Amino acid sequence: MFTLAIVGRPNVGKSTLFNRLSRKKLAIIDDTPGVTRDWRESEGWILDRPIRVIDTAGLEEAFDDSILARMRRQTEMAIKQADVILFLVDGRSGIVPMDKHFADFLRRQKIPVILGVNKCEHEAAANAGMAEAFGLGLGDPVPMSAAHGYGLEDLYAQLLPYIGPDPVEEEVDEFGESFPLLEGGIDDLEGKEDYEFPELAEPEEEKSLRIAIVGRPNVGKSTLLNALVQEDRVMTGPEAGITRDAIAVNWEWRGRKFRLVDTAGMRRKARIDDKIEKMSVDDSLRAIRLAEVVILVIDAENMFEHQDMTIADHIVSEGRALVVALNKWDAIEDKTEAMKKARQRVEESLGQLKDVPIVSISAIREKGLDTLMKTITETHRVWNSRVKTPTLNRWMHRKEEQNPAPLVGGRANRLRYITQLKARPPTFVMWVGRPDDLPETYKRFIINGLRADFDIPGVPIRLMVRTSKNPYAD
């Protein structure tokens, strides 16, 4: 797919334009310079043509090992991915010496460069900015406003010779799932115990397995992503909080497609004062919602602080499959005792889950990564598990014989029917005589039985309780 990289000095509106072209609010936007640090990509559109858009960090004149220098190296990596570079300058502030320096740099890249003059909402600013932009020697500049969508037609006209004449129709990938909530009864199902509720049909083309990498700051999330993809795809370093945006990377492992998402570290809300950090955490929470499997990275030298378990509880409440990765395992001396302590802590804190998978790794030494990926694929399989309705109903009646539900007013609260409504996570609906009087302890008894008897370890199970509609109620 045609790839457009948006580059320029800090705070000229690159991320704003990236969000507009991708038609999603993916990049964090703020007036503070240097918010974007890693390059990120997305499928987007320029009018009627699908394109791949790359957002980059602001170009900086730094060549040491500082964060600014690492940001510059990330931008240089992104430029190599592009078919065309859109060099964005600020029409309000005019051309500065840094713009001239980077214009010279881009001319040496042997990649077509289009000059865009952003923030040209007002005619006076547009005229002044355009007049100075001609002096960069990059051809006719395109006046535009990323915030208001102005100038996209002119940008389209300049990109058209590189994109090609024929539009390509593509389906827009939609994340998220929905399923029908059953408000009625089961009267129409009497005598049809083999009825299966329809689930959303999966497309024939294999989709990438979406994995979010989350955890507290400075536990090794970005190092883990780089170790998996075998390249310095995202910035790493000893400083806490380097990652701000959730960076998605497409990757293949043993012939299977994955979409890895590196996220910003999540601290306790009471300790977050910076508005950019708040937006970064919101981006991380969104990545959890859209993921199928979530890797919770934990520092093995400082295991299971309160925030670790808060993050784990949020993952479970979102219904995502959880895999715990104990990073920096090479620094642990008594590994047997440390693993025993880890399993005990998870068991105590996540009582609703049994047998959460825990894998020991060393991201910086690339140890345990193969075991981690095998555990992820197996956990994903369990998260997608389904049980046939006839099997479920025979199982439910046996459970009721072993341990009947508590009486209500001296009368039995009968279990009538159970079916699996959906997978991802496994979700069951059970009809009983009086659902409001069924205690939580009995629901946990059913859930634990489902987990144990149908081999559904380590993933959330949801159980909804319904009753059949009384035709004489009115």
C-alpha positions in Angstrom: 0.0 0.0 0.0 1.2 3.5 -0.8 2.9 5.0 2.3 3.0 8.7 3.3 5.3 9.8 6.1 4.5 13.1 7.9 7.7 14.8 9.2 8.6 18.2 10.5 9.9 20.0 13.6 8.0 19.7 16.9 4.5 21.2 17.2 3.7 21.9 13.6 0.5 19.7 13.6 1.8 16.3 12.3 -0.3 14.2 14.8 -3.4 16.3 14.0 -3.0 15.6 10.3 -2.3 11.9 11.1 -5.5 11.6 13.0 -7.5 13.3 10.2 -6.0 11.1 7.5 -6.5 7.9 9.5 -10.0 9.0 10.5 -9.4 7.9 14.0 -8.2 9.7 17.2 -5.0 7.5 17.5 -2.2 10.0 18.2 -2.2 12.1 21.4 -2.5 15.8 20.5 -1.4 18.7 22.8 0.2 22.1 22.3 3.3 20.9 24.2 6.1 20.3 21.8 7.6 16.7 21.6 4.4 14.8 22.7 5.0 12.2 19.9 8.2 10.2 20.5 7.9 6.9 18.5 6.7 6.7 14.9 3.3 5.1 14.4 1.3 3.9 11.4 -2.3 3.4 10.4 -4.3 2.7 7.4 -6.1 5.9 6.3 -7.6 7.8 3.4 -6.8 10.8 1.3 -10.3 11.6 -0.2 -11.2 8.4 -2.1 -7.8 6.6 -2.0 -6.6 4.3 0.8 -3.1 5.0 2.0 -0.8 4.0 4.9 0.0 7.0 7.0 3.1 7.3 9.3 3.2 9.9 12.2 6.7 10.8 13.4 8.4 12.5 16.2 9.6 16.1 15.7 12.9 16.4 13.9 15.6 17.4 16.3 19.3 18.4 16.0 20.6 15.9 18.6 23.1 13.2 17.9 24.0 11.9 21.4 22.1 9.3 23.5 19.5 11.7 24.8 15.7 11.2 24.3 15.8 13.8 21.6 18.5 11.9 19.7 16.5 8.7 20.0 13.4 10.4 18.7 15.4 11.6 15.7 16.6 8.1 15.0 13.0 6.8 15.2 12.0 9.4 12.6 14.8 8.4 10.3 13.6 4.8 10.5 10.1 5.9 9.6 11.3 7.8 6.6 12.8 4.6 5.1 9.3 3.1 5.1 7.8 5.9 3.0 7.0 6.3 -0.7 6.5 10.0 -0.3 7.4 12.4 2.5 5.1 15.2 3.5 7.3 17.9 5.1 5.1 20.0 7.3 6.0 23.6 8.4 4.1 26.1 10.6 2.5 28.8 8.5 1.8 31.0 11.6 5.4 31.1 12.9 6.9 31.1 9.4 10.1 29.3 8.3 12.8 29.0 11.0 16.4 27.9 10.6 15.5 24.4 11.7 13.1 24.0 8.8 15.8 25.0 6.4 18.2 22.5 7.9 15.8 19.6 7.7 14.7 20.6 4.2 18.3 20.1 3.1 18.3 16.8 5.0 15.1 15.5 3.2 16.5 16.5 -0.2 19.3 14.0 0.3 16.9 11.1 1.1 16.1 10.3 -2.6 12.4 10.1 -1.7 9.8 12.5 -3.2 9.0 15.3 -0.8 5.9 17.4 -0.7 5.9 20.7 1.3 2.8 21.4 3.4 2.3 24.7 5.1 0.0 24.0 8.1 -2.2 26.3 10.2 -3.3 28.4 7.2 -6.8 29.0 8.5 -6.5 32.7 8.0 -5.7 34.3 4.7 -3.0 36.7 6.2 -1.1 33.9 7.9 -1.4 31.7 4.8 0.0 34.4 2.5 3.0 35.1 4.8 3.7 31.4 5.4 3.4 30.5 1.7 5.8 33.3 0.6 8.5 32.1 3.0 7.9 28.4 2.2 8.9 28.9 -1.5 12.4 29.7 -0.3 12.9 26.1 0.9 13.3 25.0 -2.7 10.9 22.0 -2.4 8.5 23.0 -5.1 5.0 24.5 -4.8 3.9 24.4 -1.1 0.4 23.2 -0.2 -1.5 25.5 2.1 -3.5 23.5 4.6 -5.1 23.3 8.0 -4.9 19.9 9.6 -7.3 20.9 12.4 -10.0 22.1 10.0 -9.4 19.7 7.0 -8.5 22.6 4.7 -6.2 21.9 1.8 -6.6 18.1 1.5 -7.8 18.4 -2.1 -4.5 20.2 -3.1 -2.5 17.6 -1.2 -4.5 14.8 -3.0 -3.6 16.4 -6.3 0.1 16.4 -5.5 0.0 12.8 -4.2 -2.0 11.4 -7.2 1.0 10.8 -9.5 2.6 8.6 -6.8 -0.5 6.8 -5.6 -1.6 5.7 -9.1 -4.8 6.3 -11.2 -7.0 3.5 -10.0 -8.8 3.6 -6.7 -8.7 0.4 -4.6 -11.7 -0.6 -2.6 -10.9 -2.0 0.8 -13.0 -3.0 3.7 -12.7 -0.9 6.8 -11.5 -3.1 9.7 -13.8 -2.7 12.6 -12.7 -3.7 16.1 -15.0 -4.6 19.0 -17.8 -7.1 19.3 -21.5 -7.0 20.1 -24.0 -9.7 20.9 -27.8 -9.7 21.6 -28.9 -9.3 25.2 -31.7 -11.7 25.8 -34.5 -10.1 27.7 -37.2 -12.6 27.0 -37.7 -16.2 28.1 -37.0 -19.6 26.7 -40.6 -20.6 25.9 -39.8 -20.9 22.2 -36.9 -23.3 23.0 -38.9 -25.9 24.9 -38.0 -29.3 23.4 -35.1 -27.8 21.5 -32.2 -28.3 23.9 -29.8 -28.6 21.0 -30.5 -25.0 19.8 -27.3 -23.0 19.4 -27.4 -19.2 19.6 -25.9 -17.6 16.5 -22.5 -15.9 17.0 -21.0 -13.2 14.8 -19.5 -14.9 11.8 -15.7 -14.7 11.5 -14.3 -13.5 8.2 -12.6 -16.1 6.0 -9.4 -14.1 5.9 -7.3 -14.7 9.0 -7.1 -11.6 11.3 -4.1 -10.6 13.3 -4.2 -11.7 16.9 -4.3 -8.4 18.9 -1.9 -8.3 21.9 -1.5 -5.4 24.2 1.6 -5.1 26.4 0.8 -3.2 29.6 2.3 -2.6 33.0 3.7 0.0 35.4 6.4 2.4 34.0 9.9 1.1 33.4 9.1 -2.6 33.7 10.4 -3.4 30.2 7.3 -3.2 28.0 9.1 -1.5 25.0 12.1 -3.7 25.4 9.8 -6.8 25.2 8.2 -5.5 21.9 11.6 -4.8 20.4 12.9 -8.3 21.4 9.9 -10.0 19.8 10.0 -8.1 16.5 13.9 -8.2 16.5 14.4 -4.5 15.8 14.5 -1.2 17.7 10.9 -0.4 16.7 10.1 1.7 19.8 12.3 3.9 22.0 13.7 2.3 25.2 15.9 3.7 27.9 16.4 3.9 31.7 14.0 6.9 32.0 10.5 6.0 33.2 7.6 7.2 31.0 9.4 7.2 27.6 6.4 5.7 25.8 3.4 8.0 25.5 1.3 6.8 22.5 0.1 3.2 22.2 2.3 2.0 19.3 0.9 -0.9 17.2 3.3 -3.2 15.2 2.3 -5.9 12.8 4.4 -9.1 13.2 4.4 -12.8 12.3 5.4 -15.7 14.5 5.5 -19.2 13.1 3.3 -18.2 10.2 0.6 -16.6 12.3 -0.2 -12.9 12.2 0.0 -10.7 15.3 -0.6 -7.1 16.1 1.5 -6.0 19.1 0.6 -2.8 20.9 3.2 -1.2 23.2 1.5 1.1 25.8 2.5 3.8 28.2 3.2 2.8 31.8 0.2 3.1 34.1 0.7 4.6 37.6 -1.8 5.2 40.3 -4.3 7.9 39.4 -3.5 9.8 42.6 0.1 10.2 41.4 -0.7 11.5 37.9 -0.7 15.3 37.6 0.5 15.8 34.0 -2.3 16.0 31.4 -0.2 14.3 28.8 0.4 11.3 31.1 -3.4 11.2 31.7 -4.0 11.0 28.0 -1.3 8.3 27.7 -3.0 6.2 30.3 -6.4 6.6 28.5 -4.6 5.4 25.4 -3.4 2.4 27.3 -6.8 1.6 28.6 -8.2 1.8 25.1 -5.5 -0.6 23.9 -6.7 -3.1 26.6 -10.3 -2.8 25.4 -9.3 -3.5 21.8 -6.9 -6.4 22.6 -7.7 -10.1 22.7 -4.8 -11.1 24.9 -3.1 -8.7 27.3 0.5 -9.3 28.5 0.9 -7.8 32.0 4.6 -7.1 32.3 5.8 -7.2 36.0 9.3 -6.4 37.3 10.5 -9.7 38.9 12.7 -7.7 41.3 9.8 -5.7 42.6 6.8 -8.1 42.1 3.1 -7.4 42.5 2.7 -4.0 43.9 -0.8 -2.8 44.4 -0.8 -1.1 41.0 0.1 -4.4 39.3 -3.0 -6.0 40.7 -5.2 -3.0 39.9 -4.1 -3.3 36.2 -4.8 -7.1 36.3 -8.2 -6.6 37.7 -9.1 -4.0 35.0 -7.9 -6.5 32.3 -10.2 -9.2 33.8 -13.2 -6.8 34.1 -12.8 -6.0 30.4 -13.1 -9.7 29.6 -9.6 -9.9 28.0 -7.4 -13.0 28.2 -4.5 -12.3 30.7 -0.9 -13.5 30.6 1.5 -12.4 33.3 5.1 -12.0 32.2 7.7 -11.8 35.0 10.5 -9.7 33.4 14.1 -9.3 34.5 14.0 -13.0 35.6 17.7 -13.3 35.0 18.3 -11.1 38.1 16.4 -13.4 40.5 18.5 -15.8 42.5 15.9 -18.1 44.2 13.7 -18.6 41.1 11.6 -21.4 42.7 10.6 -19.3 45.7 10.0 -16.3 43.5 7.6 -18.2 41.2 5.8 -19.7 44.2 5.3 -16.2 45.6 4.1 -14.9 42.3 1.5 -17.7 41.9 0.2 -17.2 45.4 -0.1 -13.5 45.0 -2.1 -13.8 41.7 -4.3 -16.5 43.3 -5.1 -14.2 46.3 -5.7 -11.0 44.3 -7.7 -12.5 41.3 -9.9 -15.0 43.1 -12.4 -15.0 40.3 -9.7 -16.5 38.0 -8.0 -19.9 38.4 -4.6 -20.9 36.9 -3.7 -17.5 35.3 -0.7 -18.3 33.1 2.6 -16.8 34.5 5.8 -16.9 32.3 9.3 -15.8 33.4 11.2 -13.9 30.8 14.2 -11.6 30.3 13.3 -9.2 27.5 16.8 -7.6 27.3 18.4 -11.0 27.0 15.6 -12.4 24.8 15.0 -15.3 27.1 11.7 -17.1 27.5 10.1 -15.3 24.5 9.2 -18.6 22.7 7.5 -19.9 25.9 5.6 -16.6 26.2 4.3 -16.8 22.6 3.2 -20.4 23.1 1.4 -19.5 26.3 -0.4 -16.5 24.5 -1.6 -18.7 21.6 -2.9 -21.4 24.0 -4.6 -18.8 26.2 -6.2 -17.3 23.2 -7.5 -20.7 22.2 -9.1 -21.1 25.6 -10.6 -17.6 25.5 -12.3 -18.7 22.2 -13.6 -22.0 23.6 -17.2 -23.0 23.0 -19.4 -25.8 24.6 -22.4 -27.3 22.8 -25.8 -26.6 24.3 -26.9 -30.3 24.8 -23.6 -31.0 26.7 -24.2 -27.9 28.8 -27.7 -28.8 29.8 -26.8 -32.4 30.8 -23.9 -31.0 32.8 -26.2 -28.4 34.5 -28.8 -31.0 35.6 -26.0 -33.2 37.1 -24.7 -30.1 39.0 -28.2 -29.4 40.3 -28.6 -32.9 41.5 -25.3 -32.7 43.4 -25.9 -29.3 44.8 -29.4 -27.7 44.3 -29.9 -24.0 44.5 -31.1 -22.6 47.8 -34.9 -22.8 48.4 -37.0 -19.7 48.0 -39.9 -19.4 50.4 -39.7 -23.2 50.9 -39.9 -23.9 47.2 -37.1 -25.1 44.9 -35.4 -22.5 42.6 -35.1 -24.8 39.6 -32.4 -24.5 36.9 -34.2 -24.7 33.6 -31.8 -24.2 30.8 -28.2 -23.0 29.9 -26.5 -22.1 26.7 -23.3 -20.4 25.7 -24.1 -17.1 24.1 -20.7 -16.2 22.8 -17.0 -16.7 23.2 -14.2 -14.1 23.7 -14.7 -14.4 26.7 -16.8 -17.4 27.2 -20.3 -16.1 28.1 -23.2 -18.2 29.3 -26.9 -17.6 29.9 -28.8 -19.7 32.5 -32.5 -19.6 33.0 -33.8 -20.3 36.5 -37.1 -20.0 38.3 -36.3 -17.0 40.4 -33.0 -15.3 39.2 -33.2 -12.4 41.7 -33.0 -15.0 44.6 -30.1 -16.9 43.2 -27.1 -16.1 45.5 -23.7 -15.0 44.2 -22.1 -18.0 45.9 -24.2 -20.4 43.7 -23.3 -18.4 40.6 -19.6 -18.9 41.5 -20.3 -22.6 42.0 -21.6 -22.8 38.5 -18.7 -20.7 37.0 -16.1 -22.8 38.9 -17.8 -25.9 37.6 -17.7 -24.7 34.0 -14.1 -23.8 34.4 -13.1 -27.1 35.8 -15.3 -29.5 33.8 -14.8 -27.9 30.4 -11.1 -27.0 30.7 -11.4 -23.2 30.7 -8.5 -22.1 32.9 -7.1 -18.7 33.4 -9.7 -16.6 31.4 -12.7 -14.6 32.5 -16.1 -16.4 32.4 -19.3 -14.4 32.4 -22.6 -15.9 33.6 -26.0 -14.1 33.0 -29.1 -15.3 34.8 -32.5 -14.9 33.2 -36.1 -16.2 33.8 -38.7 -17.2 31.3 -41.6 -14.7 30.7 -44.8 -15.5 32.5 -47.7 -15.3 29.9 -50.2 -14.6 32.7 -48.2 -11.7 34.3 -50.4 -9.0 32.8 
